[in-house]
Amino acid sequence: MTFFPRNPYLRVVATLWLLASVVMLTITLLRPDIAGNDRSALVYLTPLYWLSLPLGHVGVMTGIQVRLELYLRFDFVPSILAEGLYLWSALTVLGYLQWFVLLPLLARMCRQLADFLFRRDPAR
């Protein structure tokens, strides 16, 4: 199992995906709202959320749960910068894993199973 696709077309798509992710982080960090601790700065990570569905949603829900636990147990509220960096890293890692590692692995396994089940030559 590799973390970078073998297929040249998938390599281009994975590179574009990672480039889009870095651009969204850069735009988010350059917003003046993030210094003012304004939650509207995180709106620029929305396209990354849609690119990383459905596993990205798990990362968002985990972040919400962690933030709630920090507030309830320790009376600590993380800054918008910390939330933004967490969201970006979770969405990027989970989205990349689902589209460029797990999905090709699942496709290969399904292909091997189909080849095994529908092999017509009993001698092979």
BADO-970209 format. One record per residue: x, y, z of N, C-alpha, C in turn. Coordinates in Angstrom, 3 decimals. Atoms other than C-alpha are relative to their C-alpha. Last residue first. Layout:
+----------+----------+----------+----------+----------+----------+----------+----------+----------+
!     n_c1 !     n_c2 !     n_c3 !    ca_c1 !    ca_c2 !    ca_c3 !     c_c1 !     c_c2 !     c_c3 !
+----------+----------+----------+----------+----------+----------+----------+----------+----------+
!        X !        Y !        Z !        X !        Y !        Z !        X !        Y !        Z !
...
+----------+----------+----------+----------+----------+----------+----------+----------+----------+
// end
This chain:
+----------+----------+----------+----------+----------+----------+----------+----------+----------+
!     n_c1 !     n_c2 !     n_c3 !    ca_c1 !    ca_c2 !    ca_c3 !     c_c1 !     c_c2 !     c_c3 !
+----------+----------+----------+----------+----------+----------+----------+----------+----------+
!   -0.862 !   -1.054 !   -0.555 !   -6.204 !  -21.466 !  -13.844 !   -0.138 !    0.141 !    1.463 !
!   -1.389 !    0.449 !   -0.090 !   -7.552 !  -24.812 !  -15.037 !    0.903 !    1.059 !    0.623 !
!   -0.241 !    0.711 !   -1.265 !  -11.165 !  -23.908 !  -14.213 !    1.449 !   -0.448 !    0.160 !
!   -0.897 !    1.116 !    0.279 !  -11.194 !  -21.245 !  -16.983 !    0.322 !   -0.736 !    1.304 !
!    0.692 !    1.022 !    0.765 !  -14.253 !  -19.070 !  -16.432 !    0.873 !   -1.220 !   -0.254 !
!   -0.991 !    0.640 !    0.850 !  -12.942 !  -16.852 !  -13.653 !   -0.657 !   -1.175 !   -0.695 !
!    0.512 !    0.172 !    1.353 !  -15.971 !  -15.008 !  -12.353 !    1.042 !   -0.546 !   -0.968 !
!    1.346 !    0.564 !    0.060 !  -15.429 !  -15.287 !   -8.622 !   -0.449 !   -0.328 !   -1.414 !
!    0.037 !    1.322 !   -0.624 !  -11.648 !  -14.809 !   -8.592 !   -1.372 !   -0.657 !   -0.176 !
!   -0.800 !    0.911 !    0.829 !  -11.626 !  -11.952 !  -11.077 !   -0.039 !   -1.417 !    0.554 !
!    0.768 !    0.252 !    1.224 !  -14.491 !  -10.289 !   -9.201 !    0.755 !   -0.936 !   -0.925 !
!    1.118 !    0.867 !   -0.354 !  -12.628 !  -10.689 !   -5.899 !   -0.836 !   -0.335 !   -1.229 !
!   -0.543 !    1.334 !   -0.259 !   -9.437 !   -9.277 !   -7.384 !   -1.105 !   -0.981 !    0.352 !
!   -0.421 !    0.560 !    1.294 !  -11.348 !   -6.317 !   -8.837 !    0.555 !   -1.404 !    0.183 !
!    1.224 !    0.387 !    0.719 !  -13.103 !   -5.695 !   -5.516 !    0.340 !   -0.620 !   -1.344 !
!    0.531 !    1.201 !   -0.665 !   -9.735 !   -5.737 !   -3.704 !   -1.278 !   -0.480 !   -0.685 !
!   -0.858 !    1.156 !    0.335 !   -8.222 !   -3.353 !   -6.238 !   -0.533 !   -1.277 !    0.616 !
!    0.239 !    0.325 !    1.412 !  -11.194 !   -0.961 !   -5.899 !    0.849 !   -1.196 !   -0.432 !
!    1.291 !    0.677 !    0.091 !  -10.967 !   -1.089 !   -2.094 !   -0.313 !   -0.403 !   -1.441 !
!   -0.175 !    1.309 !   -0.626 !   -7.272 !   -0.222 !   -2.225 !   -1.283 !   -0.816 !   -0.078 !
!   -0.715 !    0.872 !    0.936 !   -7.953 !    2.575 !   -4.725 !    0.240 !   -1.402 !    0.575 !
!    0.840 !    0.296 !    1.163 !  -10.658 !    3.946 !   -2.358 !    0.741 !   -0.822 !   -1.055 !
!    1.021 !    1.011 !   -0.291 !   -8.529 !    3.606 !    0.789 !   -0.854 !   -0.356 !   -1.214 !
!   -0.573 !    1.211 !   -0.611 !   -5.359 !    5.373 !   -0.390 !   -1.083 !   -1.066 !    0.154 !
!   -1.207 !    0.431 !    0.700 !   -6.133 !    8.263 !   -2.766 !    0.701 !   -1.191 !    0.633 !
!    0.059 !   -0.034 !    1.463 !   -9.716 !    9.266 !   -1.995 !    1.201 !   -0.640 !   -0.673 !
!    1.176 !    0.665 !    0.554 !  -10.147 !    8.215 !    1.643 !    0.049 !   -0.057 !   -1.514 !
!    0.025 !    1.442 !   -0.268 !   -6.620 !    8.941 !    2.792 !   -1.190 !   -0.681 !   -0.665 !
!   -1.029 !    0.636 !    0.827 !   -6.499 !   12.331 !    1.077 !   -0.007 !   -1.510 !    0.196 !
!    0.420 !   -0.042 !    1.397 !   -9.808 !   13.366 !    2.611 !    0.997 !   -0.671 !   -0.917 !
!    1.088 !    0.958 !    0.196 !   -8.810 !   12.189 !    6.079 !   -0.487 !   -0.026 !   -1.449 !
!   -0.471 !    1.380 !   -0.188 !   -5.435 !   13.937 !    5.982 !   -1.108 !   -1.005 !   -0.275 !
!   -0.994 !    0.346 !    1.016 !   -6.682 !   17.193 !    4.474 !    0.426 !   -1.460 !    0.128 !
!    0.659 !    0.126 !    1.297 !   -9.865 !   17.426 !    6.546 !    0.979 !   -0.417 !   -1.092 !
!    0.901 !    1.159 !   -0.020 !   -8.053 !   16.679 !    9.792 !   -0.662 !   -0.206 !   -1.361 !
!   -0.796 !    1.235 !   -0.017 !   -5.174 !   19.059 !    9.022 !   -0.895 !   -1.234 !   -0.002 !
!   -0.722 !    0.170 !    1.255 !   -7.455 !   21.900 !    7.945 !    0.770 !   -1.317 !   -0.014 !
!    0.950 !    0.343 !    1.063 !   -9.841 !   21.441 !   10.858 !    0.719 !   -0.242 !   -1.318 !
!    0.501 !    1.356 !   -0.216 !   -7.015 !   21.342 !   13.398 !   -0.918 !   -0.430 !   -1.138 !
!   -1.089 !    0.928 !    0.312 !   -5.324 !   24.395 !   11.900 !   -0.417 !   -1.447 !    0.217 !
!   -0.216 !    0.011 !    1.444 !   -8.615 !   26.280 !   11.860 !    1.100 !   -0.957 !   -0.399 !
!    1.097 !    0.747 !    0.629 !   -9.446 !   25.311 !   15.423 !    0.192 !   -0.116 !   -1.507 !
!   -0.184 !    1.410 !   -0.349 !   -6.022 !   26.440 !   16.633 !   -1.091 !   -0.867 !   -0.629 !
!   -1.182 !    0.478 !    0.723 !   -6.357 !   29.731 !   14.745 !    0.237 !   -1.478 !    0.276 !
!    0.452 !    0.298 !    1.355 !   -9.900 !   30.197 !   16.055 !    1.170 !   -0.490 !   -0.847 !
!    0.102 !   -1.156 !    0.891 !   -8.539 !   29.983 !   19.576 !   -0.479 !   -0.450 !   -1.388 !
!   -1.132 !   -0.190 !    0.920 !   -9.290 !   27.053 !   21.836 !   -0.235 !    1.195 !   -0.921 !
!    0.527 !   -0.159 !    1.355 !  -11.839 !   27.574 !   24.645 !    1.183 !    0.222 !   -0.935 !
!   -0.965 !   -0.507 !    0.974 !  -10.763 !   26.233 !   28.022 !   -0.660 !    0.051 !   -1.374 !
!    0.428 !   -1.378 !    0.229 !  -13.135 !   25.709 !   30.972 !    0.977 !    0.724 !   -0.928 !
!   -1.093 !   -0.889 !   -0.394 !  -11.156 !   22.539 !   31.778 !   -0.343 !    1.479 !   -0.140 !
!   -0.887 !    0.528 !   -1.046 !  -13.802 !   19.815 !   31.774 !    1.002 !    1.030 !    0.521 !
!    0.724 !    0.498 !   -1.166 !  -16.724 !   21.432 !   29.936 !    0.926 !   -0.454 !    1.124 !
!    0.767 !   -1.051 !   -0.666 !  -14.742 !   23.618 !   27.555 !   -0.647 !   -0.509 !    1.283 !
!   -0.940 !   -0.974 !   -0.559 !  -12.129 !   21.042 !   26.659 !   -0.741 !    1.093 !    0.769 !
!   -0.629 !    0.595 !   -1.184 !  -14.840 !   18.400 !   26.265 !    0.990 !    0.957 !    0.643 !
!    1.005 !    0.042 !   -1.062 !  -16.822 !   20.648 !   23.917 !    0.586 !   -0.581 !    1.289 !
!    0.192 !   -1.375 !   -0.472 !  -13.748 !   21.413 !   21.809 !   -1.003 !    0.050 !    1.144 !
!   -1.197 !   -0.372 !   -0.769 !  -12.906 !   17.685 !   21.605 !   -0.153 !    1.416 !    0.557 !
!    0.035 !    0.727 !   -1.264 !  -16.478 !   16.841 !   20.537 !    1.192 !    0.370 !    0.893 !
!    1.069 !   -0.593 !   -0.812 !  -16.531 !   19.557 !   17.887 !   -0.051 !   -0.672 !    1.374 !
!   -0.452 !   -1.312 !   -0.459 !  -13.168 !   18.399 !   16.570 !   -1.029 !    0.688 !    0.876 !
!   -0.986 !    0.254 !   -1.057 !  -14.389 !   14.799 !   16.420 !    0.515 !    1.322 !    0.565 !
!    0.757 !    0.407 !   -1.190 !  -17.461 !   15.924 !   14.468 !    0.933 !   -0.293 !    1.172 !
!    0.691 !   -1.186 !   -0.521 !  -15.255 !   17.799 !   11.998 !   -0.754 !   -0.350 !    1.277 !
!   -0.986 !   -0.895 !   -0.601 !  -12.941 !   14.818 !   11.568 !   -0.633 !    1.246 !    0.600 !
!   -0.412 !    0.647 !   -1.252 !  -15.879 !   12.459 !   11.004 !    1.024 !    0.879 !    0.723 !
!    1.061 !   -0.310 !   -0.957 !  -17.211 !   14.909 !    8.409 !    0.310 !   -0.631 !    1.362 !
!   -0.259 !   -1.322 !   -0.551 !  -13.899 !   14.654 !    6.606 !   -1.034 !    0.403 !    1.027 !
!   -0.900 !    0.128 !   -1.152 !  -14.493 !   10.927 !    6.202 !    0.335 !    1.343 !    0.633 !
!    0.672 !    0.060 !   -1.280 !  -17.592 !   11.556 !    4.055 !    0.945 !   -0.087 !    1.199 !
!    1.139 !    0.811 !   -0.456 !  -16.668 !   14.032 !    2.514 !    0.163 !   -1.440 !   -0.449 !
!   -0.418 !    1.122 !   -0.850 !  -13.155 !   15.374 !    1.962 !   -1.160 !   -0.816 !    0.553 !
!   -0.944 !    0.878 !    0.701 !  -13.752 !   17.667 !   -0.994 !    0.356 !   -1.243 !    0.816 !
!    0.725 !    0.708 !    1.056 !  -16.883 !   19.108 !    0.633 !    0.919 !   -0.933 !   -0.782 !
!    0.960 !    0.919 !   -0.628 !  -14.958 !   19.965 !    3.796 !   -0.730 !   -0.810 !   -1.064 !
!   -0.787 !    1.167 !   -0.405 !  -12.140 !   21.421 !    1.721 !   -0.880 !   -1.025 !    0.706 !
!   -0.244 !    0.853 !    1.174 !  -14.659 !   23.707 !    0.040 !    0.813 !   -1.247 !    0.338 !
!    1.191 !    0.733 !    0.437 !  -15.813 !   24.840 !    3.522 !    0.231 !   -0.814 !   -1.268 !
!   -0.317 !    1.425 !    0.008 !  -12.319 !   25.796 !    4.733 !   -1.184 !   -0.847 !   -0.472 !
!   -0.806 !    0.283 !    1.186 !  -12.887 !   29.415 !    3.734 !    0.501 !   -1.436 !   -0.038 !
!    0.903 !    0.257 !    1.122 !  -15.723 !   29.645 !    6.275 !    0.784 !   -0.355 !   -1.267 !
!   -0.013 !    1.429 !    0.336 !  -13.179 !   29.272 !    9.068 !   -0.881 !   -0.337 !   -1.187 !
!   -1.231 !    0.315 !    0.733 !  -12.501 !   33.022 !    9.132 !    0.032 !   -1.457 !   -0.444 !
!    0.261 !   -0.086 !    1.440 !  -16.156 !   33.594 !   10.091 !    1.249 !   -0.280 !   -0.829 !
!    0.288 !    1.313 !    0.566 !  -15.347 !   32.314 !   13.595 !   -0.239 !    0.035 !   -1.513 !
!    1.348 !    0.013 !    0.535 !  -13.758 !   35.620 !   14.576 !   -0.231 !   -1.315 !   -0.751 !
!    0.658 !    1.162 !   -0.612 !  -10.675 !   35.387 !   16.787 !   -1.478 !   -0.079 !   -0.408 !
!    1.030 !   -0.531 !   -0.881 !   -9.627 !   38.878 !   15.658 !   -0.797 !   -1.078 !    0.696 !
!   -0.699 !   -0.707 !   -1.085 !   -6.418 !   37.447 !   14.250 !   -0.998 !    0.570 !    1.003 !
!   -0.618 !    1.025 !   -0.851 !   -8.457 !   34.916 !   12.257 !    0.761 !    0.654 !    1.152 !
!    0.941 !    0.496 !   -1.006 !  -10.761 !   37.620 !   10.900 !    0.661 !   -0.977 !    0.970 !
!   -0.168 !   -0.781 !   -1.239 !   -7.833 !   39.347 !    9.156 !   -0.936 !   -0.481 !    1.108 !
!    1.201 !   -0.777 !   -0.340 !   -7.844 !   36.504 !    6.612 !    0.244 !    0.802 !    1.280 !
!   -0.194 !   -1.392 !    0.380 !   -4.356 !   35.428 !    5.555 !   -1.202 !    0.889 !    0.315 !
!   -0.971 !   -0.639 !   -0.888 !   -4.522 !   32.166 !    7.490 !    0.211 !    1.477 !   -0.318 !
!    0.535 !   -0.081 !   -1.362 !   -7.739 !   31.075 !    5.779 !    0.950 !    0.741 !    0.933 !
!    1.062 !   -1.012 !   -0.008 !   -6.458 !   31.929 !    2.315 !   -0.566 !    0.174 !    1.405 !
!   -0.625 !   -1.312 !    0.156 !   -3.250 !   30.004 !    2.980 !   -1.043 !    1.114 !    0.040 !
!   -0.652 !   -0.349 !   -1.264 !   -5.130 !   26.996 !    4.293 !    0.600 !    1.391 !   -0.065 !
!    1.058 !   -0.319 !   -0.959 !   -7.410 !   26.991 !    1.250 !    0.566 !    0.339 !    1.372 !
!    0.538 !   -1.325 !    0.349 !   -4.390 !   27.221 !   -1.066 !   -1.091 !    0.401 !    0.992 !
!   -0.970 !   -0.984 !   -0.478 !   -2.749 !   24.289 !    0.747 !   -0.485 !    1.421 !   -0.305 !
!    0.038 !    0.002 !   -1.460 !   -5.855 !   22.150 !    0.237 !    0.944 !    1.051 !    0.579 !
!    1.228 !   -0.705 !   -0.392 !   -6.112 !   23.105 !   -3.418 !   -0.107 !    0.093 !    1.515 !
!   -0.226 !   -1.406 !    0.287 !   -2.479 !   22.058 !   -3.864 !   -1.218 !    0.838 !    0.379 !
!   -0.845 !   -0.531 !   -1.075 !   -3.170 !   18.748 !   -2.128 !    0.293 !    1.485 !   -0.203 !
!    0.788 !    0.035 !   -1.226 !   -6.074 !   18.038 !   -4.471 !    0.797 !    0.597 !    1.157 !
!    0.937 !   -1.120 !    0.058 !   -4.076 !   19.132 !   -7.510 !   -0.837 !    0.085 !    1.272 !
!   -0.795 !   -1.217 !   -0.126 !   -1.268 !   16.756 !   -6.511 !   -0.895 !    1.238 !   -0.025 !
!   -0.422 !   -0.098 !   -1.404 !   -3.748 !   13.933 !   -5.934 !    0.821 !    1.269 !    0.238 !
!    1.182 !   -0.357 !   -0.790 !   -5.364 !   14.570 !   -9.340 !    0.374 !    0.161 !    1.469 !
!    0.329 !   -1.390 !    0.324 !   -1.971 !   14.586 !  -11.087 !   -1.181 !    0.462 !    0.845 !
!   -1.046 !   -0.842 !   -0.588 !   -0.926 !   11.415 !   -9.299 !   -0.288 !    1.475 !   -0.243 !
!    0.339 !   -0.180 !   -1.412 !   -4.280 !    9.836 !  -10.175 !    1.053 !    0.835 !    0.723 !
!    1.147 !   -0.909 !   -0.056 !   -3.533 !   10.447 !  -13.833 !   -0.428 !    0.256 !    1.445 !
!   -0.412 !   -1.394 !    0.241 !   -0.050 !    8.941 !  -13.501 !   -1.159 !    0.998 !    0.042 !
!    0.514 !   -0.424 !    1.287 !   -1.375 !    5.768 !  -11.814 !    0.370 !    1.469 !   -0.245 !
!   -0.894 !    0.529 !    1.036 !    0.819 !    4.711 !   -8.922 !   -0.405 !    0.495 !   -1.380 !
!    0.539 !    0.905 !    1.027 !   -0.952 !    6.862 !   -6.346 !    1.043 !   -0.410 !   -1.029 !
!    0.082 !   -0.809 !    1.205 !    0.993 !    8.334 !   -3.397 !   -0.405 !   -0.917 !   -1.140 !
!    0.759 !   -1.203 !   -0.319 !    0.398 !    6.820 !    0.030 !   -0.081 !    0.960 !   -1.172 !
!   -0.771 !   -1.231 !    0.092 !    1.412 !    3.356 !   -1.044 !   -0.894 !    1.191 !    0.317 !
!    0.848 !   -1.170 !    0.000 !    0.000 !    0.000 !    0.000 !    0.898 !    1.239 !    0.000 !
+----------+----------+----------+----------+----------+----------+----------+----------+----------+
// end
